[in-house]
Amino acid sequence: MSPGTTVTLVEIESGKPEVVHILGAWDGNATHNVVSYLTPMAQSILNKAVGVEAELPAEGGKRRVRIESIAPADVATLATAGNAPPSEAAPVPVAEAH
């Protein structure tokens, strides 16, 4: 698992799946499960393979997950949700000074 990937995790205790998009240093949007590779959560699963279990930081402690799948992140889809890396996002208009 590396930056630029979409990872499906399964929580060991509940069996609940969770899809997370691991992107660049300045990317992040909790609403769409986009996290920077620099976050503690991403650091916990970087360089791990499918089937491996990992311990992630959670409120009040830690939680165990299994990496179910790893795929390249679909940057085009994430861009429509407002999560494109800066180099691929549409330019933001700048207000003119009066």
C-alpha positions as a LaTeX table, in Angstrom:
\begin{tabular}{lrrr}
\hline
Residue & $x$ (\AA) & $y$ (\AA) & $z$ (\AA) \\
\hline
Met1 & 0.00 & 0.00 & 0.00 \\
Ser2 & 1.36 & 3.41 & $-0.95$ \\
Pro3 & 0.16 & 6.99 & $-1.60$ \\
Gly4 & $-2.26$ & 7.20 & $-4.52$ \\
Thr5 & $-4.22$ & 4.11 & $-3.55$ \\
Thr6 & $-7.72$ & 3.23 & $-2.45$ \\
Val7 & $-7.72$ & 0.72 & 0.38 \\
Thr8 & $-10.61$ & $-1.36$ & 1.70 \\
Leu9 & $-10.19$ & $-2.16$ & 5.37 \\
Val10 & $-12.32$ & $-4.51$ & 7.48 \\
Glu11 & $-12.55$ & $-3.85$ & 11.20 \\
Ile12 & $-11.67$ & $-7.08$ & 12.98 \\
Glu13 & $-14.10$ & $-6.66$ & 15.89 \\
Ser14 & $-17.22$ & $-5.65$ & 13.94 \\
Gly15 & $-16.49$ & $-6.96$ & 10.42 \\
Lys16 & $-17.47$ & $-3.52$ & 9.09 \\
Pro17 & $-15.73$ & $-2.54$ & 5.82 \\
Glu18 & $-14.28$ & 0.95 & 5.29 \\
Val19 & $-12.85$ & 2.42 & 2.08 \\
Val20 & $-10.02$ & 4.95 & 2.49 \\
His21 & $-8.23$ & 6.93 & $-0.23$ \\
Ile22 & $-4.57$ & 7.56 & 0.64 \\
Leu23 & $-3.30$ & 10.59 & $-1.27$ \\
Gly24 & $-0.66$ & 13.32 & $-1.03$ \\
Ala25 & 0.69 & 15.38 & 1.85 \\
Trp26 & $-1.88$ & 18.19 & 1.51 \\
Asp27 & $-4.87$ & 16.05 & 0.56 \\
Gly28 & $-7.55$ & 15.28 & 3.07 \\
Asn29 & $-11.32$ & 15.23 & 3.29 \\
Ala30 & $-12.92$ & 13.24 & 6.08 \\
Thr31 & $-16.34$ & 13.41 & 4.38 \\
His32 & $-14.98$ & 11.37 & 1.45 \\
Asn33 & $-12.46$ & 9.26 & 3.44 \\
Val34 & $-9.50$ & 10.96 & 1.78 \\
Val35 & $-6.41$ & 11.05 & 4.00 \\
Ser36 & $-2.86$ & 12.25 & 3.57 \\
Tyr37 & $-0.18$ & 9.57 & 3.60 \\
Leu38 & 1.39 & 11.54 & 6.47 \\
Thr39 & $-1.50$ & 10.92 & 8.89 \\
Pro40 & $-1.06$ & 8.39 & 11.72 \\
Met41 & $-3.83$ & 6.29 & 10.18 \\
Ala42 & $-2.13$ & 6.08 & 6.78 \\
Gln43 & 1.28 & 5.53 & 8.36 \\
Ser44 & $-0.18$ & 2.49 & 10.16 \\
Ile45 & $-0.99$ & 0.76 & 6.85 \\
Leu46 & 1.67 & 2.07 & 4.45 \\
Asn47 & 3.75 & $-0.68$ & 2.83 \\
Lys48 & 1.42 & $-3.41$ & 4.07 \\
Ala49 & $-0.15$ & $-6.02$ & 1.79 \\
Val50 & $-3.65$ & $-7.44$ & 1.31 \\
Gly51 & $-4.55$ & $-9.82$ & 4.13 \\
Val52 & $-2.30$ & $-8.14$ & 6.68 \\
Glu53 & $-3.77$ & $-6.87$ & 9.94 \\
Ala54 & $-2.85$ & $-3.46$ & 11.32 \\
Glu55 & $-3.59$ & $-1.41$ & 14.41 \\
Leu56 & $-5.04$ & 2.03 & 13.68 \\
Pro57 & $-5.40$ & 4.99 & 16.02 \\
Ala58 & $-8.99$ & 5.52 & 17.16 \\
Glu59 & $-10.91$ & 7.58 & 19.68 \\
Gly60 & $-10.05$ & 6.23 & 23.10 \\
Gly61 & $-7.34$ & 3.87 & 21.89 \\
Lys62 & $-6.67$ & 1.70 & 18.88 \\
Arg63 & $-8.63$ & $-0.55$ & 16.54 \\
Arg64 & $-7.52$ & $-3.56$ & 14.52 \\
Val65 & $-8.28$ & $-3.84$ & 10.82 \\
Arg66 & $-7.42$ & $-6.24$ & 8.00 \\
Ile67 & $-6.44$ & $-4.89$ & 4.59 \\
Glu68 & $-9.03$ & $-6.40$ & 2.27 \\
Ser69 & $-8.03$ & $-4.80$ & $-1.04$ \\
Ile70 & $-5.67$ & $-2.22$ & $-2.54$ \\
Ala71 & $-6.24$ & $-0.44$ & $-5.86$ \\
Pro72 & $-4.99$ & 2.71 & $-7.58$ \\
Ala73 & $-6.97$ & 5.76 & $-6.46$ \\
Asp74 & $-9.35$ & 7.07 & $-9.10$ \\
Val75 & $-8.19$ & 10.70 & $-9.11$ \\
Ala76 & $-10.87$ & 11.70 & $-11.66$ \\
Thr77 & $-13.66$ & 10.51 & $-9.37$ \\
Leu78 & $-12.07$ & 12.13 & $-6.33$ \\
Ala79 & $-11.69$ & 15.39 & $-8.27$ \\
Thr80 & $-15.45$ & 15.57 & $-8.85$ \\
Ala81 & $-15.87$ & 15.28 & $-5.07$ \\
Gly82 & $-13.43$ & 18.16 & $-4.56$ \\
Asn83 & $-10.47$ & 16.00 & $-3.60$ \\
Ala84 & $-8.05$ & 16.20 & $-6.52$ \\
Pro85 & $-4.40$ & 16.70 & $-5.75$ \\
Pro86 & $-3.49$ & 20.39 & $-6.27$ \\
Ser87 & $-1.75$ & 19.67 & $-9.59$ \\
Glu88 & $-4.94$ & 18.15 & $-11.04$ \\
Ala89 & $-7.64$ & 20.30 & $-9.44$ \\
Ala90 & $-9.40$ & 23.05 & $-11.34$ \\
Pro91 & $-8.00$ & 26.52 & $-10.62$ \\
Val92 & $-9.83$ & 28.54 & $-7.99$ \\
Pro93 & $-10.76$ & 32.08 & $-9.09$ \\
Val94 & $-9.12$ & 34.86 & $-7.08$ \\
Ala95 & $-11.27$ & 37.81 & $-6.01$ \\
Glu96 & $-10.13$ & 41.12 & $-7.45$ \\
Ala97 & $-8.91$ & 43.80 & $-5.01$ \\
His98 & $-10.91$ & 47.02 & $-5.05$ \\
\hline
\end{tabular}
